[in-house]
Amino acid sequence: MKIAVVTGTGLPFQRLIDAAAECVIAHPEWSIWVQHGNAMLPPGSLTGVPYLPRRDLLKRLQTSDAVVVHCGVGAVLDALSVGRRPIIMPRLRRFGEHVNDHQLELADALGRENLASVVSLERSLLSVLTDSPKDCSTTPTNAAKLRASVLEDITELTRRRNDSFARRVLAACLPLPRPKS
């Protein structure tokens, strides 16, 4: 299986990289590539780069059998845009991976709606990949439906939290109405 892992570009997300390394140990036949940001890859087990232009990242995601991402809105939408049902692992504040737990809120909403597979403290990346490899990809039609559902979830979370950052992210994801001339 060919797997792409995206940790994002913020604080290091070593927990996700370590989870990917555990997968390679259990399944050496799997090929795991990681966009690892400021975190370090363990020697010999994973390949990847710290950063990649978005165009190249989307190609990488599209050619993978499974896509694992941190639970950032952009990463989730990128996976959906190339027809992949994301496997998500939220960054958590308690581990110093983010400044708050908003990714956990989004992961809970996406998991509840069965729009993504969620890696949690109780359910490891290895178990998600092993238990449901058939759930890792989706058709473009389903991807469009999933993308719409994700945007609905983000809209609802934004409304409930009255969060200006989430509103800016949402505005960047939705088409803006054109001004009338």
C-alpha positions in Angstrom: 0.0 0.0 0.0 1.2 3.5 -0.9 0.4 6.0 1.9 0.9 9.8 2.0 1.1 11.5 5.4 0.7 15.2 5.9 1.6 16.8 9.2 1.1 20.4 8.2 3.5 23.3 8.5 2.9 24.6 12.0 4.3 23.1 15.2 6.1 19.8 14.9 3.7 16.8 14.9 6.0 14.0 16.0 3.2 11.8 17.3 1.9 11.4 13.7 5.3 10.7 12.4 5.9 8.1 15.1 2.6 6.5 14.3 3.6 6.2 10.6 6.9 4.7 11.6 5.1 2.0 13.6 3.1 1.2 10.5 6.3 0.6 8.5 7.7 -1.7 11.2 4.5 -3.7 11.2 4.1 -3.7 7.4 7.5 -3.2 5.7 5.9 -3.7 2.3 4.0 -0.4 2.8 5.5 2.7 1.2 5.0 5.7 3.5 5.9 9.2 2.4 5.6 12.1 4.9 5.4 15.8 4.6 6.9 16.4 8.0 7.3 20.1 8.5 9.6 21.0 11.4 9.6 17.4 12.9 12.3 14.9 12.2 11.8 11.6 10.4 13.3 8.5 12.1 16.3 7.2 10.2 15.6 4.6 7.5 11.9 3.9 8.0 10.1 6.8 6.2 10.7 9.0 3.2 9.5 12.6 2.8 10.2 16.3 2.8 9.7 19.1 5.3 7.6 21.2 2.8 6.2 20.8 -0.7 4.5 23.2 -3.0 0.7 22.6 -2.9 0.5 21.5 -6.5 3.1 18.8 -5.9 1.4 17.8 -2.6 -1.9 17.3 -4.4 -0.3 15.0 -7.0 1.3 13.0 -4.2 -2.1 12.6 -2.4 -3.8 11.7 -5.7 -1.4 8.9 -6.4 -1.6 7.4 -2.9 -3.8 4.5 -1.9 -4.4 6.1 1.5 -4.0 9.7 2.8 -3.3 10.5 6.4 -3.5 14.1 7.5 -3.5 16.2 10.6 -7.1 17.5 11.1 -6.5 20.9 9.6 -9.3 22.2 7.4 -6.9 22.7 4.4 -5.4 19.2 4.7 -8.8 17.6 5.0 -10.1 19.5 2.0 -7.0 18.7 -0.1 -7.5 15.0 0.5 -11.1 15.3 -0.5 -10.3 17.4 -3.6 -8.2 14.5 -5.0 -10.9 11.9 -4.3 -9.4 10.4 -1.1 -11.4 9.9 2.1 -9.0 11.2 4.7 -7.6 9.4 7.7 -7.3 12.2 10.2 -5.2 12.5 13.4 -6.0 15.7 15.3 -3.2 17.7 16.8 -3.7 18.0 20.6 -2.9 20.9 22.9 -1.8 18.6 25.8 1.1 17.3 23.7 2.2 20.8 22.5 1.0 20.1 19.0 -1.3 23.1 18.8 -2.4 26.1 20.8 -6.0 24.6 21.4 -8.0 21.6 20.6 -10.1 22.9 17.7 -8.8 20.0 15.5 -10.3 17.5 18.0 -13.7 19.3 17.6 -13.5 19.0 13.8 -12.3 15.3 14.0 -15.2 14.5 16.3 -17.7 16.1 13.8 -16.1 14.4 10.8 -16.0 11.0 12.6 -19.6 11.3 13.8 -20.8 11.9 10.2 -18.6 9.1 8.9 -16.7 11.5 6.6 -13.3 10.5 7.7 -11.5 7.8 9.7 -10.2 9.2 12.9 -7.0 8.2 14.6 -7.3 8.7 18.4 -5.5 7.8 21.6 -7.8 4.7 21.6 -7.5 3.8 17.9 -4.0 3.8 16.4 -3.1 4.7 12.8 -2.0 1.1 12.3 -5.4 -0.2 13.3 -7.2 2.3 11.1 -5.1 1.4 8.1 -5.3 -2.3 8.7 -9.1 -2.4 9.5 -10.4 -0.4 6.7 -8.1 0.0 3.7 -11.1 -0.1 1.4 -12.4 3.1 3.1 -9.2 5.0 2.2 -10.3 6.2 -1.3 -13.5 7.4 -2.7 -14.9 8.3 -6.1 -14.9 11.9 -7.3 -18.7 12.1 -6.9 -18.4 11.0 -3.3 -15.4 13.4 -2.8 -17.6 16.3 -3.8 -20.3 15.2 -1.3 -17.7 14.7 1.4 -16.2 18.2 0.7 -19.7 19.8 0.9 -20.3 18.0 4.2 -17.0 19.1 5.6 -17.7 22.7 4.8 -21.1 22.3 6.5 -19.4 21.0 9.6 -16.9 23.8 9.6 -19.7 26.3 9.1 -21.6 24.9 12.1 -18.5 24.8 14.3 -17.7 28.4 13.3 -21.2 29.5 14.2 -21.2 27.8 17.5 -17.8 29.0 18.5 -18.1 32.5 17.0 -14.4 32.0 16.1 -12.9 34.7 13.8 -10.1 32.5 12.6 -12.5 29.7 11.7 -14.6 32.3 9.8 -11.5 33.4 7.8 -10.7 29.7 7.0 -14.2 29.1 5.9 -14.3 32.2 3.7 -11.1 31.0 2.0 -12.8 27.6 1.2 -16.1 28.9 -0.1 -16.6 30.7 -3.3 -17.3 34.4 -2.6 -20.2 36.1 -4.3 -19.1 38.4 -7.1 -19.9 42.1 -6.6 -22.7 43.4 -8.9 -21.5 45.9 -11.4 
